[in-house]
C-alpha cells in the first residue's frame, strides 16, 4: 500500500530479522521485539499491551516458535484497529458539516483541499470555510486549493471572527443546497486557551444553525511527530468532541505504528491517511488493509 513503505521497512523488516535471528523465543527475543514496536512509535501503552498478549500467546501455546509471531501480531493489531472503526456517522439531511482542527503545520489546509477534491469527485457540492482568520496565508492557501478543486471558499477579512465565517458558510450551504461544508480552523498553540474557546464558539454557532452539526470533527495529526500527536489529540479532545483522526505524512515516516497507538490509546478512529502532497494523496483508512500491509 502506497505510503507505508518506510514504516514497513522499520517494522516488518526488523521483525523479520528477529524471526530469522532467533531459533527459540527467549527473554532476549522478547526484549528485541519490544524495542522494534517502540521504535515504530507504537507507543509505551500499546506496546505493553501487545507484549502482554504475546506472553499469553506463548503461555497457551499459540506461539511456539519465532515463526508464529508474525501471524499472531497481525491478528492482534488488526483486532485492535478494527474495534475502533465502528460507529460510522448516522445518515442525515445535507449539508454534512465537517470541522477540521489541528496544530499549524500538520497538513490541515492540504487535507481540506484533498477532502474537497474527494467529495467533489464523488459528485458532491462542497463548500469550504476559511475560519482560520488568524493567518492571511491560510486563507490564500485555501483559495488556491479551492480553485484547483472547483470549490467555493467562504472567507472574511484576516482577523475577523472565525465563528462568523463558519456561520456564513453554513448559511450559504443551506441556501445553495451544498452537500458538504468543510470548516478550516486556526492551529496556533501558543495561545492555547483562546484557540480552544474559539473552537467551542464555532461549535455553538454551527449547532444553532443545524441541530446535529458538526457531524464530524476531524483532528489532523502529523505522523512524523510520533507521540506528540497523542498529546495533541488529548488537548483538542478536551475542547471539542472529536470523531476521528486524519493522519498525514505517513509517506514520510517509519513511525506508522502511531496509527495503532492512536486507535488504542485515544479511542478515536483513524478515518483518513495522507500519503503525499498531491490532491489525490488522501486515502480512507482501512484497518484490515493497514495490518495486512504492515505484514505483507
Ligand atoms: P497546515 O499548517 O496544517 O495547514 O499545513 P499545510 O497543509 O500547509 O501542510 C504543511 C506541509 O506539509 C506542506 O508542505 C504540505 O505539502 C505537507 N503535507 C501535508 N500533507 C502531507 C502528506 O500526507 N504527505 C506529505 N509528504 N506531505 C504533506
Boltz pocket constraint, residues with backbone or C-beta under 6 A from the ligand:
constraints:
  - pocket:
      binder: B
      contacts: [[A, 102], [A, 103], [A, 104], [A, 105], [A, 106], [A, 107], [A, 108], [A, 109], [A, 110], [A, 111], [A, 187], [A, 247], [A, 248], [A, 249], [A, 250], [A, 251], [A, 252], [A, 273], [A, 274], [A, 275], [A, 276], [A, 277], [A, 281]]
      max_distance: 6.0
